[in-house]
Every structure is written in structure tokens, then in C-alpha cells.
Amino acid sequence: MTSSPIAAMFDRISPKYDALNHLLSLNIDKVWRRKTAKVVAQNHPKTILDLATGTADLAIALARRNPQAKIIGMDISEKMLDIGKEKVKRQDLEGQVELRFGDAASLPLEDDSFDAVTVAFGVRNFEDLCKGLSEIHRVLKPCGQAFILEFSMPEQFPAKQLYHLYFKHLLPRIGKWVSKDKSAYSYLPASVEKFPRPDCFLQILSDNGLKNNKMKVYSWGIATLYVAQKR
């Protein structure tokens, strides 16, 4: 089982990942995940795939909101999954949430398997974005939905200026100080900056077989939830 540079980076920062996430976002990331789980629950899915599940925060939120659903979480970082499995066990959700190793570019799953596929803050880490989206399309059931929560760049004053100051200058320093890993928290703002703008990403979703695409903007544009349906 080979490890990509992205997987190796997340393996390194896994012990501090949750604490840093909540610290650096002032716990707003928890709110975004809960809102996403609420939107997913509107269609009462029976099967959910959570890609780039990391330490399973979204998978656990989905389980709470969707008690009828069987949830599979996948990630390329074994150490993140190990932490996620402990959290799932503590929450007594082992019968509902299953965590597995898996690469979004080549999912070890059958066609037309899931009512919903979710990704929280992970789609920008796909080594091949279109391949990952194509795989999401493949494993969704007909008329199944994809829910992709991702960072975005605010456009309005003063959120744009404050976000740039925090994301480019303060976040890497705090991340380096706490995690002792300079590259990981320099990677984060760089990956957000190069990720397609929301209108462009909606078109990319369409180009990869997903229709009825729409988006919900959270916290003045700091995060965006994209919702799309399999044709």
C-alpha cells in the first residue's frame, strides 16, 4: 500500500489535527459540518459514503442526523483513520459507521452503491479532481446526491481582507507552532487559493456528470457547500 505525499502529510499531523482544526476555525468548522449533515438528512439517505473522512468528524455528524443510514468513511491517511475509529467507538457508532482505507481516484466500491456521497474540506486534496468527481458519480445511485463542503475565498469587504491576513499569515504560524509541521499549514492556504472559484467548480461538477448543481455559502464566503445530483 503506497502512501502519497498528501497521505504522508496528514499522517504526520494526525495527532494534533482535530485540536488545530477547532482552534484555527474558532470551532466554526463544527457548525459547518452540522449544517451539512442537516442538508444531507433532508432526503433520508440509507447509504452514505464520506470521502476524505479524516478523523470522522463529518461521518459522526451524519450518523447523528441520519440514524437510518449506513455510513462508510474513506481516507488515504491510515493514522487519521485510526483516530477516527477510536472516536466512532467512543460515540458507540461502530454498528453504523465503518471506516476504510481508500483513494478517491480509484474507489474499491461497486457502481450505483450510495444514496449520498459527502466530502468535507477534502476535495481540494484530490490528486486528480476530475477523476475523483467521476468516481463519486460512478458510485452514486441514479438521482443520488453529492454534498461537497469546501473552503472558499470571500469576495466582500472586509471579510476578504481579514481572511487573507489570517489565512496567509497567522494560520501557518499557529499551525507550525502547535503541530511542528511547517509545510502542512502552508499547504492549507495555498490549496484553498488554487481551488476553483465557486462558479467554476459548479461547472466542473456538471462536466463530470452531476446536474442540478447549487451551492450554499457559509460565514461570509469562508466555506461553501455544493450540492449536485447524479444524472
N, C-alpha and C positions, 0 to 999 in steps of 0.2 A: 504494500500500500504506500504509494508515493505521497509526499507532502509538498504542496505548492508553497511559494513564498508567503501568500496570504494566510494559508493554514498555519504555517510556522510562526507568523507574527501573532496570530490570535492564540496559539498555544502558549507563547511567551507571556502575554499579558493576561491570560485567563484568571490567575489568582486575584487580580485587582480589578478585573473588568466590570463586574457589577457595581462595586463601590464607586469606581470612577465614573461610570455611566450616570449614576444617580447624582453624584456630586457635581459633575460638569454640566448637567442639564437642570440642576436645581429640582430634581425629581419630576420634571415635566415629561420625561420620556415614559414614566409610568402612566401618566394621563393619556398620552398619545396611544399607547398600547391598549388601554382600557377602551378608548373610543373606537379603535379599530376592531376590537373584539365585539363591541356592541353592534357595529355596522355589519360584521360577518354574521352575527346571530339573527339578523332580520329575515334571512332565508332558511333558517333552521337546517343547516347542512348536517348530514350524517357522517361524512368523511372529510377530514381536513388535512392537508399537507402543509406544514410550516417549514419553508426553506430558510437556510441560513439561520436556523433556530438558536444558535449560540448556546447560552445557558438557560434557554427555555422560558424566558420571561413571557413572550407572546403566547407560546403554547399553553402555559399555565393560565394566562388571562383568557384564552379561547376556551379552555376547559371549564372555567368558572361560568362563562357566559353561554356555553353550548354544552350542557351536561349530556345531551343526547348524542354527541359526536365522538367518533373515534379519531384521535389526532396522532399523526406521525410527524415528528420533528426531525429534520436532517441538517447536517452541517459537515464541513470538511475539517473542522478542528476537533480532534479526539479529546483534548483536555477541556475544551468548552463543554462538550457533550458530557464528560464525566461530572462536571459541576452541575449541569442541568439535570442529570439523572438523580443526583442527591437532592436537589430541590423538588423534583417531581415526587420522590419518595417521601420527603418531609411533608408535602402537601397531600399525601395519601391519594395520588392520582395515577399510580402505576397501572391500574386497570384501564385507564382512559388515554393516557399519553405514553407513546413509545418513541424513544429517541434512537436514531440510527446514523451511522456514517453514510454520507452520500454527497456527490458532486452535482450541482445544478445543471452542469453541461451534459451530464450523462446519468440520468436518474435510473436506478435499478428498480423501476416500477412499471406496471402494465399500463397500456393506453386506457384512457377513459375511466380512471380509477377514483377520482375525487370530486366531490361537490364544490370544494373551495380549496384554493392554494393561497397561502399568505407568505409575505416576506416583509420583515421589519428591519430597516436600516442595513440591508444586506445585498440588495440588487446591484448597487454600485460596485460591490466587490466581485461580482461575477466576472471571471476572466474573459468570457465571451458573452456579452449581454444578449445578443440576438439568439445565440444557441440556448442560453438559459431560458429566455422567454418562449422559444419554440418548444422546449421540454415542458414548461408549465402548460402550454397549450395542449401538448400531447397527452399529459396525464389527467387533465380536466375532463370530466364528463361533458357531453353536449349540453350547452347552456350553463355549465359550471362557471364560477366566477373566480377571478384573481384579485387579491387585495394587496397592494404594494405600498407600504409606508416607507417614506424616504425623506432624508434631509433635502431642503431646497434653499435657494438664496433669496432672502427678502428683497423686494424691489422698492418699498416705500420708505421715505424718511420718517423718523430717524432709525427705524429697525435695521435698515440696510447698513448704515454706518456703524451702529453699535454691534451688530452681528459680525461685521468684518473685523472690527477691533478685537472682539472676544475670540472669534474662531481662528483668526490668523496669528494672534499674538499671545493672548492669555491661555487659551486652551492647551496649545502644545507645551507651554512651560509647566502648567499644573500637571498635565498628563505625564510628562517626563519626570517630574519631581516625585510623583506618587508611584508610578509604575516602573521607574528606572529604565524606560524604553523610549528613547528619543524618536526613533523612526515611526513607531506606531501612531503617536499623536501629532506627528507632522503629516503622516499619510492621511489622516481623517479629513482635515480641511482641504487638502489637495484633491482627494477623491470626490468631495462634495462640489468643489469648484468646476471640475471637468465633467460632472454628470450632466446629461442633457437638461435643458430648461423644461419646465412642466409641459408647455405646449408641444415641444419637440418630443418629449417622452410619450405623450399621448399618441403621437403619430407613429412612433416606434412600436408601441403596443399594437396598433392597427396593422402595421406592416407584418407583424408576426402572428396574425390570425385572430386577434382579440378585438371585439366590437363593443358598441355601446359604452365607449370609454368616457369616464368622467373623473373629476378629482375634487377633493375636499382639502382646503387649506387650513392648517392649524398654526396658532401662535404667530400671527402676522407674516406667515410665509416661511417660517423656520422649518416646518415639516409639511409634507403633502401626502395625502392618502389617494392613491389611484385605484379605481375600481373598473374592471374590464370583464367581458364575458366571452366564452368560447363560441365561435361561430358554428 
